[in-house]
Amino acid sequence: MSTPIIHRVGRFNVRVVPAPHPLYHGGRRDFSRVRTDYEQRETILEVYDAAYDHSPAGQFISSYYVSTIADSPLTRLDLQGDVPAWTMDEEETAALVAIARAA
């Protein structure tokens, strides 16, 4: 398993988690409870708000398969609809797409 890489994208941190990697239990990204019944076979991008210190990357917001981001014509990305600050502008979204395409 490769080590995840964290990229700074504007106000956000993007953690690239290369496949294969174990899937985790819980909605709060409790990385201590690894599922052992199967592994994820696609690289994922996890997006964090860098303003918070809930983890080394910040506050977890959302995650996406690399193919979802790399293959879409995004110009802006609403990471969580009920938090206006968690919307990527055009520059941040373009950087996220570039990370996905390079992953």
N, C-alpha and C positions, 0 to 999 in steps of 0.2 A: 504494500500500500504506500503510495507517495504522500509526501507531506503537503498539506494544503498551503496555497499561496494567497496572501492578502494584498489587494491593490487598493489604493486610495482613488476614489472617483468622486470628485467634488466634495460634498458633505457626507459622503457614504464610504464605507469600506466594503469591498467585494472579496469574498473568500472563495477561491476556486478549489473545489474538493474533487480531485481526480478519481476516476473509476479504476478498478473496483474499490468500493469502500463499504463498510457496514452501514446498514440503516439503523436508526436509533429510535428508542421508545420515547413517547411523551411529546407534548406540544411545545415544551419550553427548551428544546434542544439539550436535553440532559445527556451529554456525551459519555457519561459513566455507565449507562445501561445499554450496552450494545446488543442488537438482535443478532442471533447466531444462525437463524434459519435460512437466511439468504443475504446476498450482497447486491448493492446497486451497481449496475453495469454501465451507467452513463455518468459522465462528469456533471456536477451540479455547481451552480453559482449561488452563494448565500449572500444576501445584502444586509448590511448592518448600518445603523445610525452611529456615526463616529463620535457624536457629541456625548454619548453615554458610556459608562464604564461597566456595563453588566457582564462583559466578557472582554478578552483581549482585543476583539474586533469592534466592540460596541454593543448596542442593543440590536438583537436579531429582529429583522423586519419580515423578510420573505426569502424564498429560494426558488430557483428555476433550473430546469434541465438546460444544458448548454445549447442543445438543438432548438429549443423553444425561442431563445433569444437570438441566436446566430441566424436563424432562418426566417425571421420576421422583419417586416419593414417598419420598425418602431421609430418614432420621433420623440415621444415623451412616454414615460412609464410611471403609472400610478401604482406604487408599491403596496399601499394600504389606503383604501378609499376614505376611511374616517379620520385620517391624519393628513391634513393638507401639506405639512412639511415633508412628508414622505412621498413626494412626487419628484421624479428625476426630470430635470430640464433637458433640452435638446442636446447640449454638450455632454452632460452626464450619461444620457441614454446612448449617445454615439460611442462613448468610452466603454460602456457596458457591452455593447454589441461587438466592439473590437476585441475585448477580452474574451468573449464567448467564441468568436471566430478563431482566435489564436489558441484556445484551450484544446 
